[in-house]
């Protein structure tokens, strides 16, 4: 009887926990839908070689007009201009990768750049005058080049040659004023570089930095995991379960946001690039394409740490989503 009573209590507890989780998910989704509407947010995502606007709880609308989409072409890594009126993205045609800019108001498409070295992880500068991107994958060294293209003149500049890690490929992040760029270095450290001076400096130990639009914080993954066994300490490569931290730039302190493994009680989670909301009040965390059957994205309020489910997502590669305001 005692064993039966305990089993019954456990079952009741599990049911209550499930109902609470379900109810929180529903209310969380409604919260996000209201946030998106009130704050006039918009999101662009690349999926299956095409670009889409996405709204919670997972409504997709093509970005480009039907006549601009052709079979065999793969679009990826979209990025909004600061005013939200333009989308830049890369397009793979056979062995050549192009960078295009699409005017969302005039419905006009413009070719900015093309190369056989590949283009990925685009990001528009805060002043709207430049777009950074990664290119020239080095298989032997597992590195990429960081480049910047001037939007007005289309002049391309190599900012950091062979310095960006190709094993921790996250979109480099502009500082809030566009004066410098943060990126993941080869040795598990975050590097800052001024595009005009080309002098790299180490900022933090970690990877995948993401600067807040107001310049107050940097969100990043811990760069190294330490394994201790029988008094022996060994430093191993960053795993997919890395923890995420938020770094206060002024106070020079960091705080744990969450543990990468099992976030939200989901097994097998892989969290990659982090997006900031235009008002710097929310963060978006999402899974990579490693687990296409459980793609999800969540929003987190920076001050309170409260989390809300954003949408069930179709599989997309890390860095292939961007956030702007109408």
URRA-V142376 format. One line per field, one symbol per residue. psi: psi as a letter, one per 40 degrees, with the letter a starting at -180 (. if undefined). A space follows every 10 residues. Layout:
BEGIN
psi->???
END
This chain:
BEGIN
psi->dddddddddd dddddddddd dddddddddd ddddddddef iiihihhfei hiihiiffhh hidiideehi iehhiifihi ideeeihiii hhhbehhihi hhhddefihh hdiiieeihi gihiideeei hiiiighhdd efiiihihhh ddefhhhhdh hfehheeghi hihiideedi hiihidffih hhhhdddfhi ihdihaifih iideedihhi ihdihhhhhf ehhhhiihie eiihihhhdd efiihhdihd hfhfehifih hbihiiidef eiihhiiaed geefhiiiih hdddeiihhd ihiihiihef iihai.
END
